[in-house]
Amino acid sequence: FQHLQESVNIQRTFIPGDKARIAATLHALGNCLTVQGRLEDAFQHLQESVNIQRTFIPGDKARIAATLHALGNCLTVQGRLEDAFQHLQESLNIRRTFTPGDKAGIATTLHEVA
């Protein structure tokens, strides 16, 4: 956790234009915090990651779908099942539309939606 937090702080300070890298680190940080049970912090980092992706790298549909999936997982652990379903369903729709060859990603999201 600490290394990821330090990494994102450095990225924001010294390479603020590298939005893809910042979003990826926020995603990793959110996943780490989800595992640690720090769910509100995890949600905030994952939400920021997907917002950056949608704003600055909207063409990277696979990454957006993966972060939406992670948000869905975080919300599931929080017990916010309707919100989780919405994020997972959006992830699934993106995967099916823009990355239909990613059968593993589609299958994983289908499993979470079930």
C-alpha positions as CSV (number, residue, x, y, z in Angstrom):
1,F,0.0,0.0,0.0
2,Q,2.6,2.6,1.0
3,H,4.7,2.0,-2.1
4,L,1.7,2.5,-4.3
5,Q,0.7,5.6,-2.5
6,E,4.2,7.0,-2.8
7,S,4.2,6.1,-6.5
8,V,1.0,7.9,-7.3
9,N,2.2,11.0,-5.3
10,I,5.5,11.0,-7.3
11,Q,3.6,10.6,-10.6
12,R,1.2,13.5,-9.8
13,T,4.1,15.7,-8.9
14,F,6.7,14.9,-11.5
15,I,4.8,13.4,-14.4
16,P,1.3,14.8,-14.1
17,G,0.7,14.5,-17.8
18,D,1.0,10.7,-17.8
19,K,-2.6,10.1,-17.0
20,A,-2.5,6.4,-18.1
21,R,0.2,5.7,-15.5
22,I,-1.6,7.6,-12.8
23,A,-4.9,5.8,-13.5
24,A,-3.1,2.4,-13.5
25,T,-1.5,3.1,-10.1
26,L,-4.8,4.3,-8.6
27,H,-6.4,1.1,-9.9
28,A,-3.7,-1.0,-8.2
29,L,-4.0,1.1,-5.1
30,G,-7.8,0.6,-5.0
31,N,-7.4,-3.1,-5.4
32,C,-4.9,-3.3,-2.6
33,L,-7.1,-1.3,-0.3
34,T,-10.1,-3.5,-1.2
35,V,-8.1,-6.6,-0.1
36,Q,-7.1,-4.7,3.1
37,G,-10.8,-4.0,3.8
38,R,-10.3,-0.2,3.5
39,L,-13.3,0.0,1.2
40,E,-14.2,3.7,1.2
41,D,-10.6,4.6,0.4
42,A,-10.5,1.8,-2.2
43,F,-13.7,3.1,-3.8
44,Q,-12.4,6.6,-4.0
45,H,-9.1,5.6,-5.7
46,L,-10.9,3.3,-8.2
47,Q,-13.5,6.0,-9.0
48,E,-10.7,8.5,-9.6
49,S,-8.9,6.0,-11.8
50,V,-12.0,5.4,-14.0
51,N,-12.7,9.2,-14.2
52,I,-9.2,9.8,-15.4
53,Q,-9.5,7.0,-17.9
54,R,-12.8,8.3,-19.3
55,T,-11.5,11.8,-19.5
56,F,-8.0,11.4,-20.8
57,I,-7.7,7.9,-22.3
58,P,-11.3,7.1,-23.4
59,G,-10.1,4.8,-26.2
60,D,-8.6,2.3,-23.7
61,K,-11.9,0.4,-23.3
62,A,-10.2,-2.7,-21.8
63,R,-8.7,-0.6,-18.9
64,I,-12.0,1.2,-18.3
65,A,-13.8,-2.2,-18.2
66,A,-11.2,-3.6,-15.8
67,T,-11.5,-0.6,-13.4
68,L,-15.3,-0.8,-13.5
69,H,-15.0,-4.5,-12.7
70,A,-12.8,-3.6,-9.7
71,L,-15.3,-1.0,-8.6
72,G,-18.0,-3.6,-8.8
73,N,-16.0,-5.9,-6.6
74,C,-15.3,-3.2,-4.0
75,L,-19.0,-2.3,-3.9
76,T,-19.9,-6.0,-3.5
77,V,-17.7,-6.4,-0.5
78,Q,-19.3,-3.2,0.9
79,G,-22.7,-4.9,0.5
80,R,-23.8,-2.2,-2.0
81,L,-25.1,-4.8,-4.5
82,E,-27.2,-2.6,-6.7
83,D,-24.3,-0.2,-7.3
84,A,-22.0,-3.2,-7.8
85,F,-24.3,-4.7,-10.4
86,Q,-24.4,-1.4,-12.3
87,H,-20.6,-1.2,-12.5
88,L,-20.2,-4.8,-13.4
89,Q,-22.9,-4.6,-16.0
90,E,-21.2,-1.6,-17.6
91,S,-17.9,-3.4,-17.5
92,L,-19.5,-6.4,-19.3
93,N,-21.1,-4.2,-21.9
94,I,-17.8,-2.5,-22.7
95,R,-16.0,-5.8,-22.9
96,R,-18.6,-7.4,-25.2
97,T,-18.7,-4.3,-27.4
98,F,-15.1,-3.2,-27.6
99,T,-13.0,-6.2,-26.6
100,P,-15.0,-9.2,-27.7
101,G,-11.8,-11.3,-28.0
102,D,-11.2,-10.9,-24.3
103,K,-13.1,-14.1,-23.4
104,A,-11.4,-14.4,-20.0
105,G,-12.4,-10.9,-19.1
106,I,-16.0,-11.4,-20.2
107,A,-16.2,-14.7,-18.4
108,T,-14.8,-13.2,-15.2
109,T,-17.3,-10.3,-15.3
110,L,-20.2,-12.7,-16.1
111,H,-19.2,-14.7,-13.0
112,E,-19.3,-11.6,-10.8
113,V,-22.6,-10.5,-12.2
114,A,-24.2,-13.9,-11.5
